[in-house]
Amino acid sequence: MSATPTLIEAVAAALFLIAIAHTFATKSFERLARRRPRHAGIFHLLAEVEIVFGFWALVLVIVMAVTGGTREAIAYVESRNFTEALFVFAIMVVAGTRPILQTATRMVEWFAWAMPLPTATGFYLVAMTVVPLLGSFITEPAAMTLAALMLSQRVLSQQVSERFKYVTLGVLFVNVSIGGTLTNFAAPPVLMVADSWGWTTPFMLSTFGAKAAGAVLVNAIGATVALRRELRSIALEPARDATRAPAVLVAVHFIFLAAVVATAHHPAVFVGLLLFFLGIANAYERHQDRLILREGLLVGFFLAGLVVLGGMQTWWLRPLLLGMNSDAVFFGAAALTAFTDNAALTYLGSLVPGLSDSFKYALVAGAVAGGGLTVIANAPNPAGIAILQDRFDEGAVNPFHLFLAALLPTIVALLAFRLF
């Protein structure tokens, strides 16, 4: 099925499997922290899901340095592309500011008030539909940040069950993953192939647009119906803006957001924009809440670790993927993306010349449909986890429960891309 791996490739594959297992064991480390207070610090660190892949990537680099020398290890790290990790950090910080969040929340409330539904029900339905689809224009990480902050502050802060929280998280992850496919620049797995395959925004809109939007709507309605009793019990008052930012400052925030999105491929530019933006945010601190710098850094670290570890998985992943026909790759990509970033799958496909149009469609459709199954399946997912995990029992998300919650909306997305 694949070429014989080198020693370091075999070690990297083993560490990748350990990292995946580690994501399922984060709650166990929290329990160890309580039982062994002397070492609680390290156990709390290992219990952070965003730390997992960065930690095991560090182990891989150390192994490379020991077996091949520091030059080889440094050369490998420098060969990796960390643009996506840096971009997600930057867009989270900008999108998570009070002026942008307040504006987006009011937009969702306006839509909700226009619907013949109780306020909380309408707000929930719009937040789970409009915001993920907005990701096609402001990028998926920005949409995830906005949706997660809205839901955390306005809905999940209420007395709701763990079932409610996991259903919300699973549907949100799937909807964000497929909701960014209306354009050719917003979803990481689409971005990886757009230039190589000549996929333009009109092509994405005509090929994926209606299917993705339909699946997003069906999933959001399904979640709203399933959670209707708890939603009715939520008394959702209109958002009270303690300090509403001046219109000029709001406009400046959105200009920076647009500029970061427009320069997503140029880290030197968008990081410079971010630094400039931080200066403005500090100058008008009274119009800001706490910037989500910690959450953004943790997510960036997670994605950087995934880039380092994932770069060594090509030896088995590529032949496995390309050994399938277009029918098998559709379901195979959805399954494989649960264990590796979906952008990595589509990137491997973009390197192969002569693929049929049906194979290309099946690969991308399967990859985005499976993007909500695990925290590593889609780049924006760690951002959602970082923002929402404190709302869950013990401050951690159970990966198995997330998988189960995302399974049905994933099937809906697969059916939409397959049958229509």
C-alpha positions in Angstrom: 0.0 0.0 0.0 2.9 2.4 0.7 6.6 2.7 0.6 8.6 1.4 3.6 9.0 4.3 6.0 12.2 5.6 7.3 13.0 5.4 11.0 11.9 9.0 11.7 8.7 8.5 9.6 7.8 5.5 11.7 8.5 7.4 14.9 6.4 10.3 13.6 3.5 8.0 12.8 3.7 6.5 16.3 3.7 9.9 17.9 0.8 11.0 15.7 -1.3 8.1 17.0 -0.2 8.9 20.6 -1.3 12.5 20.1 -4.7 11.4 18.8 -5.1 9.1 21.8 -3.9 12.0 24.1 -6.8 14.1 22.8 -9.2 11.5 24.1 -7.5 11.4 27.5 -7.4 15.1 28.5 -10.0 14.6 31.2 -7.8 11.8 32.7 -5.0 14.3 33.1 -7.4 16.7 34.9 -8.2 13.9 37.4 -4.5 13.2 37.8 -4.0 16.9 38.6 -6.5 16.7 41.5 -5.0 13.4 42.8 -1.4 14.5 42.6 -1.3 18.2 43.5 2.5 18.2 43.7 2.6 17.8 39.9 -0.7 19.5 39.2 0.9 22.1 36.9 2.2 19.6 34.3 -1.0 17.6 34.4 -3.1 20.7 33.9 -0.9 21.6 31.0 -1.3 18.1 29.4 -5.1 18.4 30.0 -5.3 21.4 27.6 -6.4 19.9 24.2 -4.7 22.7 22.4 -1.3 21.7 23.9 -1.5 18.1 22.7 -0.1 18.2 19.1 2.4 20.9 20.0 3.8 18.8 22.8 4.2 15.7 20.7 5.6 17.7 17.8 8.3 18.9 20.3 9.0 15.2 21.1 9.4 14.5 17.4 11.8 17.4 16.9 13.9 16.2 19.9 14.0 12.7 18.4 15.1 14.1 15.0 17.8 16.1 16.7 19.1 13.1 18.6 19.0 10.7 15.6 19.9 13.0 12.8 21.5 16.1 14.4 20.2 19.5 15.2 20.7 20.8 11.7 18.3 18.2 10.3 15.7 18.9 13.0 15.9 22.7 12.4 15.8 22.3 8.6 12.6 20.2 8.9 10.9 22.7 11.1 11.9 25.5 8.9 10.5 23.6 5.8 7.0 23.6 7.4 4.5 26.3 6.4 3.0 27.9 9.6 1.0 30.5 7.7 -2.4 28.9 8.6 -1.5 28.7 12.3 -0.4 32.4 12.4 -3.5 33.4 10.4 -5.9 31.7 12.8 -4.3 33.4 15.7 -4.6 36.8 14.1 -8.2 36.4 12.9 -9.3 35.1 16.3 -7.9 38.1 18.1 -9.4 40.6 15.7 -12.8 38.9 15.3 -13.2 38.3 19.0 -13.1 42.0 19.9 -16.1 43.7 21.5 -17.0 46.1 18.6 -17.1 43.2 16.0 -18.8 40.8 18.4 -21.5 43.3 19.4 -22.2 44.2 15.8 -22.5 40.5 14.8 -24.7 39.7 17.8 -27.1 42.6 16.9 -27.2 41.3 13.3 -28.2 37.8 14.6 -30.8 39.4 16.9 -32.3 41.4 14.0 -32.7 38.2 12.0 -34.1 36.3 15.1 -36.7 39.0 15.9 -38.0 38.8 12.3 -38.8 35.1 12.8 -42.0 33.8 14.2 -40.2 32.0 17.0 -39.4 32.6 20.7 -36.4 34.9 21.0 -33.9 32.3 22.2 -35.0 29.8 19.6 -34.7 32.3 16.8 -31.3 33.5 18.0 -30.0 29.9 18.2 -31.3 29.0 14.8 -29.8 32.1 13.1 -26.5 31.8 15.0 -26.2 28.2 13.8 -27.1 29.0 10.2 -26.1 32.6 9.2 -22.8 32.8 11.0 -21.3 29.5 9.5 -22.4 30.6 6.0 -20.8 34.0 6.7 -17.6 32.1 7.0 -17.5 31.9 3.2 -16.7 35.6 3.2 -14.8 36.3 6.5 -13.1 32.9 6.6 -14.1 29.9 8.6 -11.8 30.7 11.6 -13.4 34.1 12.0 -16.9 32.6 11.7 -16.1 30.0 14.3 -14.7 32.6 16.7 -17.9 34.8 16.3 -20.3 31.9 16.6 -18.5 30.3 19.6 -18.4 33.6 21.5 -22.1 34.4 20.7 -23.2 31.0 21.8 -21.0 31.0 24.9 -22.2 34.4 26.1 -25.9 34.2 25.2 -26.9 30.6 25.2 -24.4 28.2 26.8 -24.0 30.5 29.8 -27.6 29.5 30.7 -28.6 26.4 32.7 -28.5 23.9 29.8 -27.7 20.2 29.8 -24.5 18.6 28.6 -26.5 17.1 25.8 -27.5 20.6 24.7 -23.8 21.6 24.7 -22.6 18.7 22.7 -25.3 18.8 20.1 -24.6 22.5 19.7 -20.8 21.9 19.4 -21.2 19.0 16.9 -23.6 20.9 14.6 -21.5 24.1 14.8 -18.3 22.3 13.8 -19.9 20.6 10.8 -21.8 23.7 9.7 -18.7 25.9 9.8 -16.7 23.2 7.9 -19.2 23.1 5.0 -20.4 26.7 5.4 -17.2 28.1 4.1 -17.4 26.4 0.7 -19.4 29.1 -1.1 -16.1 30.8 -2.0 -12.7 29.6 -3.0 -10.7 31.3 -0.2 -12.5 30.8 3.1 -12.3 27.0 3.8 -8.8 25.7 4.3 -9.3 22.4 2.4 -10.7 24.4 -0.6 -7.9 27.0 -0.4 -5.3 24.2 -0.7 -6.6 23.2 -4.2 -8.2 26.3 -5.6 -5.1 27.6 -7.5 -3.9 24.1 -8.6 -7.3 23.1 -10.0 -8.6 26.5 -11.1 -11.5 26.5 -8.8 -13.0 30.0 -8.7 -15.6 31.5 -6.5 -18.3 31.2 -9.2 -17.4 27.5 -9.6 -17.6 26.9 -5.8 -20.9 28.7 -5.6 -22.4 26.7 -8.4 -20.9 23.3 -7.4 -21.0 23.4 -3.6 -23.0 26.5 -2.7 -26.6 25.3 -2.7 -25.7 21.9 -1.3 -23.7 23.4 1.6 -26.3 26.0 2.4 -29.0 23.4 2.4 -27.1 21.1 4.7 -26.3 23.9 7.1 -30.0 24.9 7.3 -31.1 21.3 7.8 -28.5 20.7 10.5 -29.4 24.0 12.3 -33.2 23.2 12.1 -32.6 19.7 13.3 -30.6 20.9 16.3 -33.2 23.6 17.1 -36.0 21.0 17.0 -34.0 18.5 19.1 -33.3 21.1 21.8 -36.6 23.0 21.6 -37.6 22.3 25.2 -34.5 23.7 26.7 -34.5 26.6 24.2 -38.0 27.6 25.4 -36.8 27.7 29.0 -34.1 30.3 28.1 -35.1 33.9 28.8 -32.9 35.7 26.3 -33.0 39.4 26.8 -31.7 41.8 24.1 -28.0 42.3 24.4 -27.2 45.3 26.6 -24.1 47.1 25.4 -22.4 48.5 28.5 -20.1 50.7 26.3 -21.2 50.8 22.7 -18.2 51.6 20.5 -18.4 54.7 18.3 -19.3 53.9 14.7 -15.9 55.1 13.5 -14.1 52.6 15.8 -16.4 49.8 14.7 -15.6 50.6 11.0 -11.9 50.6 11.8 -12.2 47.1 13.4 -14.0 45.8 10.3 -11.4 47.3 8.0 -8.7 45.5 9.9 -10.7 42.3 9.8 -11.1 42.6 6.0 -7.4 43.5 5.6 -6.3 40.4 7.6 -8.6 38.2 5.5 -7.3 39.8 2.3 -3.7 39.1 3.2 -4.2 35.6 4.6 -1.4 34.2 2.4 1.1 36.8 3.5 2.0 36.4 7.2 4.5 39.2 7.3 1.6 41.6 6.3 -1.2 40.3 8.5 1.0 39.9 11.5 2.0 43.5 11.0 -1.6 44.5 10.7 -2.3 42.6 13.9 0.4 44.5 15.8 -1.0 47.8 14.6 -4.5 46.6 15.5 -3.4 45.7 19.1 -2.1 49.3 19.4 -5.5 50.7 18.5 -7.3 48.3 20.8 -5.1 49.3 23.7 -5.6 53.0 22.9 -9.4 52.5 23.1 -9.3 50.0 25.9 -12.7 51.2 27.4 -14.4 49.9 24.3 -12.8 46.4 24.6 -13.3 43.3 26.6 -10.3 41.1 27.3 -8.6 40.2 24.0 -8.5 36.4 23.4 -4.8 36.4 23.1 -4.3 33.3 25.2 -6.9 31.3 23.4 -5.5 32.4 20.0 -2.0 31.5 21.0 -3.1 28.0 22.2 -4.9 27.4 18.9 -2.0 28.6 16.9 0.3 26.3 18.9 -2.1 23.4 18.3 -2.1 24.0 14.5 1.6 24.5 14.4 2.1 21.1 16.1 -0.3 19.5 13.7 1.8 20.9 10.8 5.0 19.5 12.2 3.6 16.1 13.0 1.3 15.9 10.0 4.2 16.6 7.6 5.6 13.2 8.4 2.5 11.3 7.6 2.6 11.6 3.8 4.3 8.2 3.4 1.1 6.3 4.4 -1.6 8.8 3.9 -1.0 9.6 0.2 -1.0 6.1 -1.2 -4.0 5.2 1.0 -5.9 8.2 -0.4 -4.9 7.8 -4.0 -5.6 4.1 -4.0 -9.3 4.8 -3.9 -11.6 5.6 -6.8 -13.9 8.7 -6.7 -16.7 6.8 -5.0 -14.5 5.4 -2.3 -12.5 8.6 -1.8 -15.7 10.5 -1.0 -16.4 8.4 2.1 -12.7 7.7 2.7 -11.9 11.4 2.9 -14.7 12.0 5.4 -13.4 9.1 7.6 -9.7 10.0 7.3 -10.3 13.7 8.1 -11.4 12.6 11.6 -7.7 11.6 12.2 -5.9 14.3 10.3 -6.6 17.9 9.2 -8.9 18.0 6.1 -6.7 20.6 4.5 -3.8 18.1 4.6 -5.9 15.6 2.6 -6.9 17.9 -0.1 -3.3 19.3 -0.3 -2.0 15.8 -1.0 -4.6 15.5 -3.8 -3.5 18.8 -5.3 0.0 17.4 -5.8 -1.2 14.6 -8.1 -1.6 15.5 -11.8 -4.4 14.1 -14.0 -7.1 13.6 -11.4 -10.6 13.4 -12.8 -13.1 16.1 -12.0 -15.3 13.6 -10.2 -12.3 12.5 -8.0 -11.5 16.2 -7.2 -15.1 16.9 -6.2 -15.3 13.7 -4.1 -12.1 14.4 -2.3 -13.0 18.0 -1.3 -16.7 17.2 -0.5 -15.8 14.3 1.7 -13.1 16.3 3.5 -15.3 19.3 4.3 -18.2 17.0 5.3 -16.1 15.2 7.8 -14.6 18.4 9.2 -16.6 18.4 12.4 -16.0 14.9 13.7 -12.9 15.7 15.8 -11.0 18.7 17.1 -8.2 18.1 14.5 -10.5 17.5 11.5 -10.7 21.2 10.5 -8.4 24.1 11.4 -11.1 26.3 13.0 -12.2 23.6 15.4 -9.5 24.2 18.0 -10.7 27.8 18.1 -14.2 26.7 19.0 -12.9 24.3 21.6 -10.7 27.1 23.2 -13.7 29.4 23.5 -16.4 26.9 24.6 -14.6 24.3 26.6 -15.1 26.2 29.9 -18.9 25.7 29.5 -18.5 21.9 29.7 -18.2 19.7 32.8 -14.6 19.9 34.2 -13.8 22.5 31.6 -13.0 19.9 28.9 -14.7 18.5 25.8 -15.0 14.8 25.6 -13.8 13.8 22.1 -16.0 10.7 21.9 -19.1 12.7 22.8 -18.1 15.3 20.2 -17.8 12.6 17.6 -21.2 11.2 18.4 -22.8 14.7 18.3 -21.2 15.5 15.0 -22.0 12.2 13.3 -25.6 12.9 12.3 -24.9 16.4 10.9 -21.9 14.9 9.1 -24.2 12.3 7.4 -26.6 15.1 6.4 -23.7 16.9 4.8 -22.5 13.7 3.0 -26.0 13.1 1.7 -26.3 16.7 0.4 -23.0 16.5 -1.4 -23.7 13.0 -2.8 -27.3 13.2 -3.8 -27.8 16.7 -5.0 
